[in-house]
Amino acid sequence: MTDGARNTGMVTLVARPHPFDTDTVYAEAEAGQTIAQLLGKGASHSLRVEVGGIEVPATLWHHVRPKAGQRLTITAFPQGGGNNNKLLKLVVLVVAAVYLYYTWDFQGAAQIVAYGFTAVNILVPPPQPKLPGPGAAFDPLLSLTGTQNNAAIYSPIPMVIGTVRFFPTHAALPYTEISGNDQWLRMMLDLGPGDLDISDIQIGSTPIGSYSDVQWEVTHTPTLYTNDIYELQVGAALNAAGNNGLRTSQTNSSELSVDVQFPSGLFGVDNKGNDITGHVGVTIQYRLTGSPTWSNAAVATGLSPSSGQIVSDGVSAFTISSSVRKAVRVGVRWQVPPGQYDVQITRGSTTWDATTSTNYADMTWTVLRSISAQNPSTTGTLKLCIRIKATDQLNSVVSTVSVLGSQRIRTYDPGTGLWTSSVATSNNAWVYHWLLTACPGVARLIDTSRVDIDAIVAWAADCDAMGYTYNQLEQSGRTLFALLGDVLASGRATFGMRNGKYACVRDVVQTTPVQMFTPYNSWQFAGQRAFYNAPHALRCQWINPTASNQQDELVVYADGYSADGSGGTTLATLYEVMDLRMCTDPLPVWRIGNYHLEAAKKRPNTYTWMADVENLVCERGDLVRVAHDVVEWGVGSGRIKSISGDRLSVTLDGAMPLVTGQLYAIEVRQNDGVQQVINTTTTGNGDVQTFVFASAIPSTILPGDLCVIGERSLGTRDIIVQMIEPMQDLTARLTGVDAEPTVPAAGTGTPPPFVSAITGTPWCSAPAVPVVSIRSGDSAPDDAGVIHAVQGVSGAPTPGILRVPIYGGGGCVVVESVLPDGREAGTIAVGDTMQLADESTLAGRTGTVSYSQPTLQPCVEIVTERGVVLRCSISAPIATDRGCITAPNLAGRRVAVLIDGVAGWDRVTHLRTLGARMVQHITCEDSCFWAGAAGSAGYLLHHNKRARLQDNR
């Protein structure tokens, strides 16, 4: 390995920022370069470099060239001068080189370098770009949570944080069942851990309540999906007598089920065109796998045919009969001792009730189900279970069920000193507190007493004022600390500990310093400045809920730059990308981007110094004042030796070099930590030890106090403590950045206009007013000569096939609903009195009915945990502990109930569509009244004010 050696290939580089640090960066570089070239100009002699396990002295770095295939190990050892930052920059360059090698993405590599350098200098770093593996590209942020429901076996269960629309994963595999002539689909979706508020359930883009023959429940204890069922798609054609098929069930099956289908129907046609009934014999046998003995399902325990079209002879066979011209589906289910079974279906003879000219009797064994009587999911997380019939509305695999989920978490009221009940919030501060103390998705939580609640409350107020939120479906299984980093960064904060408690560090304007450092109480002062091309603008990528949760982009320009160079600005040409996928609102995106542009511009310098036990006074994020002669911050420093009796002069323990004609001030740190700046009348040319004042100095200033002499307004430098590294004997190395009050104030003004890159809609603009036409007229005479009144609504044509049922009226209960006094809703007339209740306090009173009319409405059935049932229109507002909410969105919510005369709250467990029903639209003093289904355990509170369009009746 000499200067003359040249070789091709790659050298493996392994970099560690500390000898005891397990966070190692691996990279490769082209062979043939010297170690000095590989390390770069910023490399320090405090780095230990080994080639093949042999240390290479720093004096040889410019001469040794590692050969292809060799391993270069770089380790930093803690020494003075802030070498860890230099190694961090080295690692940034190495990682950027690796990224460029795999992707040839020069812009991405420049982004890594730029943010790597600025991250060393910024108090609150931005979310860091996630590096890909070899051959992989950066995550394109295609959408918030994917586009369909998947069975992600052995993957982390997604967890809702904040409020997001997402496609839940399957908690168990979906399966179908035959009931009569209908086929039904059952599915169980995992909504994740936590106290979730689930609403706006959709299949595709259609609300689930718009489908007929569908039941759903949001619960921890499912009733619509209670067994572990595995559905095997068979597809065996059994078209002739003697044809058979054999399949094997899953292990531990306690029930078996098979479906057979006649896709062209089972019927014959005689020479006159009449339909003839056909009969097909089928033998269904089963045996324990490996056993030679077959049993017959026709005499099995718990035998349950799907319909009357398949009948057992009670001995050995089944007969399937039909005469209708449509596909025939039948099924059989029976019980078995737990185990694994072989199942065989054999087709028998086919007979017809009369002579036929054409026959349709092709048969297919479609499904074998293995049913195990055990809980299909034991995660304890919230589930969405659905049972839906295959109709012309749904005739394919249902894989696009999405929900709007909000995580309910506790918040703290500093005014009362009490914790509030769980509320749906995306506030970063409360999300951070919840993740630390109460999140069920975290294995090791900490007690609330270990969190600095005052810091959290202050941060929460700032998040509310600035619009910072965190809305994300966490599904990557990353570490809690990495997740907390994103929560903090999207709220313009970073992790911190204060007085031994978990807190946060925020970059805020500060005016009161907590400590003063001078050469008298510090040593090894050093400073460095990063030189790089600052970006002109940031392309901030975020998730836009108004654009179907797709990735949108907001370009944030640095001061003085614009997209076109108009208005006296400079044309922006240097863009970088910032990943803000956890943000779902353009306002905080603009604020965060603006902050980081300003920080990169105004804080290019970092300073380090050593301090003794006095470092314990300050913590990360605190404002301190620093004086040092190296950077000419102050003329000199010392301690007060004595104070004159009239307190008009002080004498220091050393002389200070002054300049004639210059005005000076003395800055004093008192023994209680308070710092004061007092102008002195003393001037001179040379060393001065005694300083005189125009008036007596405060009595709190005492001999021994630390002080700095400097030109007025130039005595000390305001520094924000960025990092504190504890050392031996209570000493520490401190790293700081310039305070620069314009940095924390960045992003607090009025944002510029923003137009979505996807929808083209201006930010915060109202949607376009729809143009519709209302048609009214008479139909043509029907077969009986009757003419009907017809109405319709039309607007701008849109592509596709639409189903648009038109209903009038507002929220109502079905006419057969029962009131607490025993009357049915359909009997209520104007002038009657009703039992009312307040939707929030549930306080009771009576009122007079001012409107009552029947109308046809699409309806839904609501069932609560305690058995209260109400059937009402899908537009009916129901009282919940979160206000009135329309009926289809009540799954999992707590609703007001009246049971045995006692009002309270109960959670909704089931919702079921009912199709169109007659309802009684009642208005009673714009208030709520109690109603329930006949036989219900109680009554629900229903707000049924008359729709405004009907006020003119």
Secondary structure, 3 states (H helix, E strand, C coil): CCCCCCCCCEEEEEEECCCCCCCCEEEEEECCCCHHHHHCCCCCCCEEEEECCEECCHHHCCCCCCCCCCEEEEEECCCCCCHHHHHHHHHHHHHHHHHHHHHCCHHHHHHHHHHHHHHHHCCCCCCCCCCCCCCCCCCCCCECCCCCCCCCCCCCCCEEECEEEECCEEEEEEEEEEECCEEEEEEEEEEECCEEEEEEEEECCEEHHHCCCEEEEEECCCCCCCCEEEEEEEEEECCCCCCEEEEECCCCEEEEEEEEEECCCCEEECCCCCEEEEEEEEEEEEEECCCCCCEEHHHCCCCEECCCCEEECCCCCEEEEECCCCCEEEEEEEEEEEECEEEEEEEEEEEECCCCCEEECCCEEEEEEEEECCCCCCCCCEEEEEEEECCCCCCCCCCCEEEEEEEEECCEECCCCEECCCEECCEHHHHHHHHHHCCCCCCCCCCHHHECHHHHHHHHHHHHHHCCECCEEECCCCCHHHHHHHHHHCCCEEEEEECCEEEEEECCCCCCCCEEECCCCEEEEEEEECCCCCCCEEEEEEEEHHHCCEEEEEEEECCCEECCCCCCCEECCCEEEEECCCCCCHHHHHHHHHHHHHHHHHCCEEEEEEECHHHHHCCCCCEEEECECCCCECCEEEEEEEECCCCCEEEEEEEEEECCCCCEEEEEECCCCCEEEEEECCCCCEEEEEEECCCCCCCCCCCCCEEEEEECCCCCEEEEEEEEEECHHHCEEEEEEECCCCCCCCCCCCCCCCECCCCCCECCCCCCCCCCEEEEEECCCCCCCCCCEEEEEECCCCCCCCCCCCCCCCCCEECCCECCCCCEHHHCCCCCEEEEECCCCCCEEEEECCEEEEEEEEEEEEEECCCCEEEEECCCEEEECCEEEEHHHCCCCEEEEEECCEEEEEEEEEEEEEEEEEEEEEECCCCEEEEECCCCCCEEEEECCCCHHHCCC
